[in-house]
Amino acid sequence: MPEPAESSERSRLARVLLPEGEEPDPRFTLANERTFLAWTRTSLAFMAGGVALDALPVAGLSDGLRTLLAVFVIAVGVLISLGAAVRWLRVERAMRTKKPLPVPMIVPLLSAAAVLACAAVLAADLL
C-alpha cells in the first residue's frame, strides 16, 4: 500500500526549478517575491509608457522616430520582466544553497535604457 503524501512535500514545479538545497527562512523568500513584483511593476510601467509614446503625438518627434522609441521602450519592459523572473530564480537558488546572492543585471539594463531613451529624445529635440 502506498504511503500517503506528506503535506510538506514540495510541488513538482518546485522540485524542477529548485532541485537542491534547503528551504530558506520564509521571510527571505517573501522578500524575494516582493522584489520580483517591484521589477514586474517597473516592467509594466515601461510597456505602458511605450504604448503611450506611440499613441500620443509628441512635438518635435517624427512619427517614425516616435514609433521606434515606443518599440524600444516596450522591448526594455519585456526584458525587465524576463530579467525579474530570472533574478527571482537565481536568488532563490542562492538562498537555498547558501551561496552569495547574484549581481542584479537588471539594474545596468534599466540604467542604460533610460540613458539611451533620454539621449534619443534630446537629440531629436535639438535637431
C-alpha positions as CSV (number, residue, x, y, z in Angstrom):
1,M,0.0,0.0,0.0
2,P,1.5,3.4,-1.0
3,E,2.5,5.9,1.7
4,P,0.2,8.9,2.0
5,A,1.9,12.1,0.7
6,E,3.1,14.5,3.4
7,S,1.5,17.9,3.4
8,S,5.0,19.4,3.4
9,E,6.1,17.7,0.2
10,R,7.2,20.2,-2.5
11,S,5.3,20.6,-5.7
12,R,6.6,19.2,-9.0
13,L,7.4,22.7,-10.2
14,A,9.4,23.5,-7.0
15,R,11.4,20.3,-7.5
16,V,12.2,21.2,-11.1
17,L,13.0,24.8,-10.6
18,L,14.7,24.5,-7.2
19,P,16.1,20.9,-7.1
20,E,18.7,21.3,-4.4
21,G,19.3,23.0,-1.1
22,E,17.1,23.5,1.9
23,E,14.1,25.8,2.5
24,P,15.2,29.3,3.4
25,D,13.6,31.4,6.1
26,P,10.1,32.2,4.6
27,R,10.8,35.9,5.3
28,F,13.6,35.9,2.7
29,T,11.6,34.0,0.2
30,L,8.7,36.5,0.6
31,A,11.2,39.4,0.3
32,N,12.5,37.9,-2.9
33,E,8.9,37.7,-4.2
34,R,8.2,41.4,-3.3
35,T,11.4,42.3,-5.2
36,F,10.2,40.3,-8.2
37,L,6.8,42.1,-8.1
38,A,8.5,45.5,-7.9
39,W,10.5,44.7,-11.1
40,T,7.3,43.5,-12.7
41,R,5.6,46.8,-11.9
42,T,8.6,48.6,-13.4
43,S,8.3,46.4,-16.5
44,L,4.6,47.2,-16.8
45,A,5.3,50.9,-16.5
46,F,7.8,50.7,-19.3
47,M,5.3,48.9,-21.5
48,A,2.6,51.4,-20.8
49,G,5.0,54.2,-21.4
50,G,5.8,52.7,-24.8
51,V,2.2,52.4,-25.7
52,A,1.5,56.0,-24.7
53,L,4.6,57.2,-26.6
54,D,3.2,55.6,-29.7
55,A,-0.4,56.7,-29.2
56,L,0.2,60.3,-28.3
57,P,1.8,62.9,-30.6
58,V,5.0,64.4,-29.2
59,A,6.1,67.8,-30.5
60,G,9.4,67.6,-32.3
61,L,9.4,63.8,-32.9
62,S,8.6,62.4,-36.3
63,D,6.1,59.5,-36.4
64,G,8.8,57.1,-37.4
65,L,11.1,58.1,-34.5
66,R,8.3,58.0,-32.1
67,T,7.3,54.5,-33.1
68,L,11.0,53.4,-32.9
69,L,11.3,54.8,-29.4
70,A,8.0,53.2,-28.4
71,V,9.1,49.8,-29.6
72,F,12.4,50.3,-27.8
73,V,10.7,51.2,-24.5
74,I,8.3,48.3,-24.8
75,A,11.2,45.9,-25.5
76,V,13.0,47.2,-22.4
77,G,9.8,46.5,-20.4
78,V,9.8,42.9,-21.8
79,L,13.5,42.4,-20.9
80,I,12.9,43.7,-17.4
81,S,10.1,41.3,-17.0
82,L,12.2,38.4,-18.2
83,G,15.1,39.6,-16.1
84,A,12.9,39.8,-13.0
85,A,11.9,36.1,-13.4
86,V,15.5,35.0,-13.9
87,R,16.7,37.1,-11.0
88,W,14.0,35.6,-8.7
89,L,15.1,32.1,-9.6
90,R,18.8,32.8,-9.2
91,V,18.3,34.5,-5.8
92,E,16.0,31.7,-4.6
93,R,18.6,29.1,-5.6
94,A,21.4,31.1,-4.0
95,M,19.5,31.3,-0.7
96,R,18.7,27.6,-0.8
97,T,22.3,26.6,-1.3
98,K,23.7,29.3,1.0
99,K,25.7,30.9,-1.8
100,P,26.3,34.7,-2.3
101,L,23.4,36.5,-3.9
102,P,23.9,37.2,-7.7
103,V,24.6,40.6,-9.0
104,P,21.4,42.1,-10.4
105,M,21.9,42.5,-14.2
106,I,18.5,44.3,-14.5
107,V,19.9,47.4,-12.9
108,P,22.5,48.2,-15.6
109,L,20.0,47.3,-18.3
110,L,17.4,49.7,-16.9
111,S,20.0,52.5,-16.5
112,A,21.4,52.0,-20.0
113,A,17.9,52.0,-21.5
114,A,16.9,55.2,-19.6
115,V,20.0,57.0,-20.8
116,L,19.5,55.9,-24.4
117,A,15.9,56.9,-24.4
118,C,16.7,60.3,-22.9
119,A,19.5,60.8,-25.3
120,A,17.3,60.0,-28.3
121,V,14.6,62.4,-27.2
122,L,17.2,65.2,-26.5
123,A,18.9,64.6,-29.9
124,A,15.5,64.7,-31.7
125,D,14.6,67.9,-29.9
126,L,17.9,69.5,-30.8
127,L,17.5,68.6,-34.5
